[in-house]
Amino acid sequence: MSSIRLMKSYISFEEVEKEFREVFETGMFTRGTHIQHFREQLSQFADVKHVFPTTSATTALWTCLRALEIGPGDEVVVSDFSFPATANVVEDLGATPVFADVDLDTFNMLPSELEKKISPKTKAVIFVDALGNPTGLTKIKEICEKHGIPLVEDAACAIGSAEHGKRCGGIADMTCYSFHPRKLISTGEGGAITTNNDAWADWFEVKLFHGAKGMKGVALDFVDYGFNFRLPELQAIMGSKQLTKIDSIIDERNRIRNLYIELLEPLGFVAQKTGPGVRYNVQSMVFKVPTGCNRNSLIMRLKELGVETTIGTYSMSSGTYFAKKYDDTQPNSTWLENNTITLPCFEGVEVTLVVTAIEKALA
């Protein structure tokens, strides 16, 4: 087993014990005061009007596309360097994911690639803040506005990140967060949708509560059909506690990132770049490996040395399913999948020990 883990969550049982006990005593495990408080916190934090917690970022993305009435015959342009969930939700609705290649430095969607991929069938664009980096989001939004196409931000990794003074969650038309254990805010599983659009917010309010709106006598009035993608009270408590310290978490992760850069650049490692005016939450500590280095061998050797690492993330267009179906693999994202490594990053991580292990592995 690895002695230096990849990630540790920023939450302890002692922080939530009091509120957990209250929930167990009242029996109010869902739709209580804690979920409402968490919604209000997120709304204020991202400076956005409407927040809808969900069971995951995947269900959040899927619901956003449903709100846009995306289906067979439609195309959705997606950033290609991402976890496959980004394209899976498009595929599930019968639409076609159109893969846009990414910048080799920032790992984010190239504006020139987006312009090339837009067609009369394009119904939406999904921009991915690769590994938490929002660089280029504002530019992509400008292109979407020019073409009259809704922009959905897959900010699964990007809570707390910002570009030009605006946090992720309040920039795109719709934004989706993740609260998975590898994220800076973890509720075990979970996610959220944010938007400033009142009409979409009304739709989410009904659809995410089984289609219910108001009362019909003494019972709920189901004015539509809907879904149950709600976040429970216990998870909302966990999210709320971590959100109060998110900025200090990000500051700490940037200090760790700067130390890694100082120690690894002389060895030939190149850090993911950010653009001007970007506040980067460093969700994943990702580097391009030195020229001539076999990344897979490096990961396996570091495991033997007690350091847990993994790849940066995936080139979705290169995965077996999408490559066979669409035959549209993107060169930059494919290269990044094969040549990036994610290093341990959490409060108290011993960076010098990780770097020493890397030096041994390279030798």
N, C-alpha and C positions, 0 to 999 in steps of 0.2 A: 504493500500500500504506500502511496506517495506521502512523504512527510511534509511537503509544502503543497498545500492545495491550490487549486486555480482561483477559487473565490470563497469567501465567507460572508454570510448575510450580516446586515447591520441592524440586527434585532435580537433581543434576548427575552427569555420567558419572564424574567423579573419585570421588564418594562410593561408587559401586557397582562400580568397576572391579576391585578386588581379588576380591570375591566372584563377580563375573561370570566372571573368568578361572578361578577354581576350579571353577565349574559346567561350563565348557567343557572343562576338563581331565578332570574325572571323568565327564562325559557324563550326569550326573544332572539332567536338565532338568525332571523332574516327580516329585512325591511324595517329596521329599528333606527334608533337615533345615531348610532355609530356610522352607518352607511351614509346617512344624510350629512353628517359632519364631515366625513371624508370627501364627499362630493363638493361641499362648500370650500374645503381646504384646497382641493385641486383646481377649482374654478378661480379662486383668488391667486393661487400660485402661478397658474399659466395665463392669467388675465384673459379668461375666456368665459363666455356667458353660460354655456351648458356642458355638464359632465355626466356621463352615464357609465358607471362601473360595470364590468362584464366578467365572464368566467375566464377569459384569456384575451390576448391580443389577436389571436386567430379568429375567435368569435366576433371580436370588435371589427376586424377588417371585413369579415363576411357580411356582417350587419350593415356596414357602410355601403358596400357594393349593392346590397339588397335595397337600401334606401335610394340608390341611384338607378334602380330598376335595370341593372345590368344582367344580361342573359345571352342566349344563343345568338350569334351573328355580331355581337359586340366585341370590341377589342379594348384591352386595358394595357397601357404601357407601364412596365414595372422595372425598377432598378434591378440589375441582374445579380449583384453581389449581395446575397441575403439568405437567410434561412428559408427553405422551400415553402413555408406557410404563406409567404407573400404571393406566390404564384398559385399555390394550391386553392386559395379561396376563389380566384378567378376561374380556374379550371372547374371547380365544383359547381359553379353557376352556369356552366355551359358556354362561357365566353372564352376568348382567346387571349392568353398572356403574350404580350409582345415585349421581348427582352431588349432593354436598352443598356448598352455597355457603360462602364464606369471609368472614372479617372484613376490612373495608376498611383496617384499620390494621395488623393482624399478618399478613394474607394467609392465615391458617390456618382450618381447618374450624371453623364455628360450632357450639357444643354444641346450640343450639336447632334448627339445621338437621339435625343428626344425629338428634336425638330424633324429628323429623318424618319422617325418611326410613326409620327402622327399621320393618320389617314381619316377618310370620311367615316370609318367605322369606330374610331377612337371615342370611347364613352367616358374614360377616366384615366388619370395617371396616378400611379403609386410611387412616391419618392420614399426611399429607405435612408434613414440616417444611419449609415453603415457604422455599426459598433458604437453608436451614440454620437457620431459626428454630423452636425447639421449643415456643414459647408455646402453652399450652392442651393439650399432650399429656397431662398428668396428669389434667385434667378429662375429656378424651375417654376415657381409660382407665377412670375411675370409671363413666362411662355404660355402657361396654361390659361392665364387670363386673356392673353392675346388671341388664343384660339377658342376661348369660351368652353374650356374643358375643366371639370371639377378636379381638384388636387386632393388626394388622400395621402396623408403622411403616415408611413409605417414607422412610428417613433417607439417601437417596442424597446429599443435600447436607449432612448434619448431623453428620458425624463430629467429635467434640470438643465439640459443643453439649451443654447440660445444662439441666434444669429442677429446681428445688428440691434441688440437690445431687446429682442422679443424671444420669449421662451418657446420651445417646441410645445405645441398644444394650442397656441394662439396665432399661428402663422398660416397653415394650410386651411382648406375648407373643412376638412375633417381630419382629426389626428387620432391615432390608436397607440395606447401605451401597453406595456407588458409589466406584470409584477411576478414574473417567474423567478425561481431562486438564484439565477445568475444575474439578475438585474439589481440596480442600486436600491430599489424599493422592492422587497419580496413579500408576497402574501401566500407563498407556497405555489399557487397558481392564481391567475387573475389578470385583469386588464381594464381598460377604460377607453371610452370615446369622448372626444371634446369637439365642440363646434360653436360657432357664433350664429349659425343659421337657425332662425326660429322655426321654420317649417320642418326642417329635418329633426330638430329637437322634439317637436310635437309627435313626429312619426316614431322616433326612438322611444319616447315616453310610453306610447301605447304598445308598440311591438315587443319591447323588452319586458312587458308585464302581461304576457299571454293575450294581448289585444284588449285589455281592460281599460276603461276610462270612465271614472265616476261611478255612481251607484244607480241601480234599478230597483227601487224600493229599498229593501234591507240587504240586497246582494249586489255584487259587482255587475257592472254593465259591460259586456264584451262586445265592443263596437267593431272589432276586427279580429282576425286570427293573429297569433303572435308566438313568441318564444320565451323560454326561461334561461337567460344567460346572466342571471343576477349574481353579484358578489355577496357572500354572507357577512354577517356582523363581525365574526371573529377575524376574518381576513381584513375587513375595513379597519378594525382596531390596529392591526399590524401595520397596514399601510399608512395610517394616520400618524402613528408614532415615528415612523421613519421619515415621513415627509417634513416633519418639523426640523430635522437635522440634515436635510439633503444638501444644502449649500456647503456645510462643513465637510460632508462626505466627499463632495466633488473637489473641494480645495485639497483635501488629503490625497485623493487619487491623482490629482495633477502634480502634487509634490513627488509622489511615487513615480509618475510618468517621467518627470524631468530628470530624476536620478537614473532611471533606466536608460534614458537617451544619453546622458552624460557618460555612462559606463559601457553602453553597447555600440554606440556609433563608431568608436575606434576599432571595433571588431567587424565592422561592415554591415551592421543591422541598420535598417532605415525605418523610422517611425511613420505611422500614418500622419499625414499633414492636415492641418486645419487652415481655413481661410481667414482673412481679416474680419474682425468684429464677431468672432465665434467664441462662445463659452462652451467648452467641451467637457462632458461629464466623465469621460474615460471609462465607459461601460466595460470595454475590453481593452487590455493592454496589448496591442497588435503591432508587430514589426514585420517588414519584409526581411527575409533571411539573406545573409551575404551571398554574393555571386559564387556559384559553384558548390554551395551547401545543399545537401539533400535534406529538405525539410522533414520528410517522414522519418528518416533515420535520426534526425535531431530530436524529434518528439519521443521516439522509442528510447534513445539513449538517456534523455533527461528523466524518463520514467524509471529507468534502472537506477538513476542517481537520486531518486526520491523527489523529483519535481514534476508536478502535474502541469501539462500544457496541452494545447489542442491547436487545430487549424484556425485561421482567421474566421472565415465563414465560407459559404458555398457559392459557386457559380451555378445558379439554378438551371440555366440553359444547357449546362454540361452534364447534368444528372441524367441517369439512364432513361427515365420516363420522358422528360421533356426533350432530350436530345433525339430520341427515337421518333417522337411524335411531330416535332416542329423542325428539327434539323437546322437550328439557328443559334449555334453556340457562339458566345461572345469572347473574343480573344483576351481582352484585358481582365475580365472577371475570372476566366479560366486560369490565367497566369497567377492571379492573386490567390485563388483557391489552393494552388500548388506551391506557393512560395511565401506564404505568411504564417506566422505563429502567434498564438495568444499566450501570454505569460501571466503568472500569478499576480493578482492585484487585490489587496484588501488591507484594512487597517492593521498595522503591525507586521506586514510581510517583510521578510529579511531579504531585501533586494540584492545585497552583496553576496548572499549565499546562492541565490538564483543565478547571478552572473558568474560566480565561480563554477557552478555546475555546467553552465553553458560553455565556459572556457575549456573545461575538461571534456565535454562532449565533442566540441569542435576539434580538440587535439587528438 
